[in-house]
């Protein structure tokens, strides 16, 4: 076991008082007793639904090196049955540990935010940087007030490159996170009408994303999407802060310039110039929207001092994760059909990108392009209009049948031509049986919606009905 934290360093970082015996070497940090491994430190965070203090005994029974608990819960664990550290606030203690990890690190740190593409960009950075040195990045979309300090606290001291995803639902959230991460390089993938319900305008969303600029280390750089409508607004923020601007995109004169791209159903072949270096590479996940972000990834690789050629080569191994473009095939009578799983989340920009991806994928003999879509949430009073405006992308993608659920998707369903109208239902659950009855060999089915629209169960229903043991490609 590699030691992540010694007892001395751990206690110095989190403060509080230790009871119940000495703390052994700490190999990891956990907030979930179900996935905890022996020698992890368990932080008993109280969330909206669950209280980590209810799982302290389970964590200690599984071999946790120590459990960090709140002062107001200490009486529950007296006498202690294992090593405990008692602190005023458990989440604050985790944050302090994360800040200690950042303070001791000599790694090049990269922060990623944006309305769309944060997690994919983080994963591409992980791939591209790993050949040049030990790279640390979160295992999932840990981009909020507990995910970022958790990812920081898990960063080994000998990390060479650290990659952190920063998300937000309200103004000020990214500013708080970036003060913890303190990146040398930051990326804003794009700014789109997401969370409009909370912000009111795209410009205010851009202001919130621009908070990442505030925490960039001296002599650092911000990578901005030159093709995005909010580019000049973001660039002005960066200039005012005195931060170096590095641009990426298809726009002529970009520092990371797209020269040529060949879009394929399973990948993209890209020719680009990255900060003066001409390079050709394959990006293993399909989609034009991902190509732009790959330019930012390679620019960040070069700015971080990593090997650009090795980084570009590694991007061939990029794969779309579950719910974010993952593809798999399922058997049907007379052949098979393809599912594109985009069920994790949705907004107008990502919905257009998913429809474009569907358009790139050729159906088999007698097959059709089928889009199964649920509501895009948090769009405020513009919601119906933004849903209705997807009618043109649906037509452009040559969608043969549209299956739609949710009150806002009714606006889109009514806006497409009758020949494309497959089925509308108030809930995604009510779409399942009509969809299952419609599927035939050769079809390509793209499923997408906001998390609250519950499109994931539609994907699982297809798996269950056609191949219970099917695995993603």
N, C-alpha and C positions, 0 to 999 in steps of 0.2 A: 504494500500500500504506500502510495506517495502521500507525504504529509502536506496538507493544504494550510493548516494553522497549528502552531504550537499552543499549548495552554497559556503561556505567558502573553503571546501576541494576541490571542483571542480575547483574553480577559482585559487586556489594555484597550482593545478596540471597543468592546461592547459595554464596559463598565459593569456596574451592578455588584452583587456579592455572590460568591460561590458557596454552595452547601452540598452535603451529601457525598463528599469524597473528591479525590483528585480527578482531573479531566485528562483522559488519554489523548494521544495524537489525533487530530481531526483530519479526516480524509475528504469530507464533502460537507455541503450545507443543504438542508432539507426543510421544506415547510409542509410536506405531505408524508405522513407515516406509511402510506401504502407503497410508496416508491423509495422510502428511506433504505439506505444500506448501512451495514455495520461501520462504526466509527464516524458516521455523519453527526454534525451538530444539528439538532432539531429546534426550529424557532416556532413557538406556539402562537402563530398569528391569528387574530380574531378577524374573520371576514364577514361578509354580509349574511352568509347562510351557516357557516360552520365556525366553530371556535377551536383553534389548535390545542387549547388546554385539555379538551376532551380526549386527545389522542397522545398525550405525553407518556402515559404508562405504556401504551402500545409501542411508541418509539423507543423507549428505554428497553423494553422486552426484546426488541429486534436488534439491540446492540448499539443504540445511539451513544456517542461519546459523551454527550451532554444535551440537556434540554434547556432552552432559554424561555423563562416564564415571566409573567407580569406580577408586580408586587401585590396587586389587589386579588391575585389568584393563589398566592403562596400558601395560604392556610390549607388549601386542598391537598397539598403535597408535603404535609408535616405529620410524621417524619418522612423525609425523602427516601425513595427507593432506588435512587441513582443520582448521578451528578446533575445538579441544577445550577443555573445562573439566574438570579432574580434581578429584574430590571424594572424601571418605571414604565417603559413602553416597549413591547417586543418588536414592533415594526421599526421604531426608531433605533433600536439596538442593531437590527439587521442593516439599516441604512448606515449606521456608524461603521459596521464591519465592512460594508461595501466601499465606503470612503477610505478606510484604512487600506483595503486592497488596491484601490486606485493610487493612493499616496506612495505605497511601496513599489509600485510597478514602474518598469522602464520601457514598457511596451509602447508601440505606436498604436494609438487608439483612434478608431473610426466610428462615428455616430451616423445613423441613418434614420431619416424621417421622410414623410411625404404622404399624400392622400392615398396613393396606390403603390404597391410594389415594395413595401418596406421589408417584409419577411423574405421574399425572393432575392432581393438585393443583398440582404444579410447573408443568406445561404450561399449566394454566388461569391461574395467576398470571402467566406470561410473556405470555399473550394480554391479560389485563386491565390489566397495568401498562404495556405498550408504548405505548399511545396517550398516556400522560402523560410519557414520557421514555425514554431509552435503557435497555433492560432486558437483563440478562445472566443466563443460566441454562444449565445443562449441556445438551448435545445429546442425551444418553441418560440411563440410570439410573446416573449416576456418583455413587454415594452411599456409597462405602467408603473405605478408608484411602489409596487412590491416586486415586480419582475425585474426592473433595472437594478435595484440594490442587491437582489438575489443573484443576478448574473455577475455583478461586480464582486460580490463576496466569494463566488466560486472561482474567480480568476486566479490561476496559479501564479506564484511569484516569478517564475521563469518564462511567462508568456512573452512572445515576441510581437504578436499582433492581436489586438482586442477589438471585437466588433459588437456594437450595441445598437439595438433598435429602440427608437423613442417614439411613443405614440401619445395621442391626446384626445380628449373629448371637450376640453374647455381651455380658455386662455390661461396662461401661466403654468400649465402642466409640463410642457416641454422645457421651459426655463428652469423649473425645479429639477428635472431629470438631467439636463445637460450640465448643471452645476456639479452633479455627482460624477458624471462620466468624463467631463473635461476632454473632449476629443481634440486630436491634432488635425484631423480631417473630418469634415461633415458633408453629408449628401442629402439634398432635398430632391427626391425622385420626381415629384410633380405636385401641383396644387390643383385640386378639382373640387366640384361641389359635393363635398362629403360633410356630414354633420351640420348641414345648413340650418337645421332646426335649432341648433344651439348658437350658431355664429351669425346667421342672417345674410351673409354675403361671402363670395369667394375671396374678396380682398381681405376680409377679417380672418378667414382661414389661412391665407398667406401670411398675415401678421403673426398668427400663432405658430405656424411652421418656422417662421423666421427667428423665433426665439432660440433656435438651436445655434444661431450665429453668436449669441451672447456668451456662450460657454466655450467657444473654440480657444484653444491655447495660443499664446503669442507665436507669431510666425506660422500659424496654421492656415488652412484653406477651406473654402466652402465650394462644393461642386453643385452647380445650378443647371437645370434643364433649359437650354437655349430655345427649345421648341415649345415651351409652355407659355401660355398667355400671361402668366404672372411673373415671367422672368425679370422684366425691368423693375417691377416692384420689389422683388427679392434682392436684385442686384443693388438697388439703391440702399436697402437696409445694410447690405454687406459693406458697401463703400462708406456709409456713415460710421460703421463700426471699425473701419480700417482693416478689414479681413480680405485676404487675397481671394479673388474670384477665379474659378476654373470652370469653363463651360463644357457641356456635352450635348450632343444631338446631331440632327441632320442639317441644321442651319449652317450656312457657309461661314467659315471662320471660327467655328467652335474649336476649343482646345482638344477635346476628344471628339473627332469628326467622323460621322458615318459617311463612308464613301459609296458602299454598295452592299446590298443585302439580298439574299435569296431565301425566301420564306418557304419552308417545307412543313408537311403535317407533323413531323416528329422533332424538328430542330430548325435552326437558322444558320446559314453560312454568311459570315460577315467580313467585309473589308473595311478597315478603319485606320485613321491616323490618331495615335494616342500621344499627346504632348510631343509631337514631332516624329514619332516612330510609326512607320507604316506596318500594319499587322493584319494577318488573315487568320480567322479562327472560327470554330464551330461552337454554337451555343446549344447545349443539349436539350433545352426545353423550348417548345415552339411558341411563336407569338411575336408580332412586330413590337408590341409594347415592352417586351422583355429585352429586345435588342438595345433600345435606348438606355435602359438601366445597366446593361452590360458594358456600355461605354464608360459610364461613371465608375463601375467596378474596376475596370482596367486602369482608368486614370488614378483612382485611389491607390491601386497596387503600386503604380509607378511613384506617386507622391510619397508613399510609405517606405520607399527604398527597397521594395521586394522585386523579384524577378518577373518582368513583364511577359516574357515569352513563356515561362512555365505557368504563369497565371492564366494566360490566354488558352494554353493547351488544356489546363484543368477544367475550363468551362465546358468542354465537351461532355463532361460527366454530370452536368446540371440536369436535374429532373424536377418536374413539377410535383409538389407534394399533394397529399390527399386534400381534396376540397379546394385546391388552388390550381386546377388544370391537369391533375393526374388523369391518365387515360388507361382504360382496360377494355378487353373484349370479353363478351359473353356469348355462349352458344345459343343459337335459335334454330328452328326447323329449316334445314337447307343451307345452313352456314353459321354466321356469327354477326353480331352488331357491336359497335363501338360506343363507349360512354366517355364523355369528357366531364370530369367531376370538378365543377367550379362552385360547389355548394357552400363554401366556408363563409363568404361575404359578398356584398355587391354594392356598387354605386354607379352612377351614370357612365363614368370613364371605364371602369372595369367591366361593365356589362357590354359596352361597345367593343372592348378588346376581346371578350369571350365570344361575341358574335362573329368577329373577324376571324378568330381561331376556328370556329365552326365552318366558316366559309372556306378556309384553307383545306379542310378535310373532305376528301372526295368519298361519297357513299359508295357502297358496293353495288352489284347488279340489283336493280329494282329497289335499291335503298333510298332513303330520304334523309334530309337534314331536319332534325326535330329539336326545337329549343323549348326547354321546360324551365320557366322562370317564375320566381316569387318576388314579392315586394322588395324594393330598395327602401330601407327605413331611414329615419332621421333627416328627411329632406324638407321638412317644414311645409309652408303653404305653397311651395313650388312643386310639391311631390307629383301631383297628377300630370302637370305639364312635362316634367322631366321623364316620367314614364311614357307618356304619349309620344315624346320626341324620339323614342327608340324605334318607332315604326319604320323610319327610313333605313337604319342599320339592319333591321330584320329583313327588309326587302333586299338591301345590298348583299346580304349574306346568303341570299337565295334559300331562305328557310322555307321548307315545304309545309311544316306544321308547327304551330305555336300552341303550347300548353301553358296556361298562366293561372296563378293563384294569388289571392290577396286583393283588398279593396282598391289599391292604387294600380295594380297590374291590369285591372279591368279597363283602365284608360288606354293602355297599349293594345290589349286584345281587341277592343272595339275599333282601334285605329288601323289595324292591318286589314288587308283584303280578305273577304269571306273565304276564299280558297285556302288561305293560310291558317284559318282558325281551326285549331284542333279541339281543344276543350278549355273552358274556363271554370274555376271552382273557387269558392271563398277561402279554402284552406289547402295547403299542400297535400294533406292526407286524403282529401277528396279527389286529387288528381291521380293517385296511385293506380287504382284499378283501371280507369280509362287508358292510362299510359301503358300498363302491362298488357292490356288487350290489343293495343295498337302496334306494338313493336314487332318488327320482322327482320329477317336476315338482310344485311347490307345497310341498315340504318346507322346514322351517326346521331347520338343524342347528347346534347349539352344541357347540363343542369346547373342553374345559378340563382342565387337570391341572398338577401341579407341573412345573417345567422338567425335572427328572430323569425324569419319566414319558414324555417324548418325544412329546407330543401335536402339536407343530408339524409333524412329518412327515406326520401324518394330514391336516392342512390342505393341505399341499403336494400330497399324493396326489390330493385332490379337484380341486385346480386343474389338475394335470397330466392327469388322466383326462378331465375334462369341458371344459376350456378352457385349453390351455397358455399362452395369452397374456392370460388374464383379469387385470384390474387391480382393485384395491380401489376401492369407491365413495368 
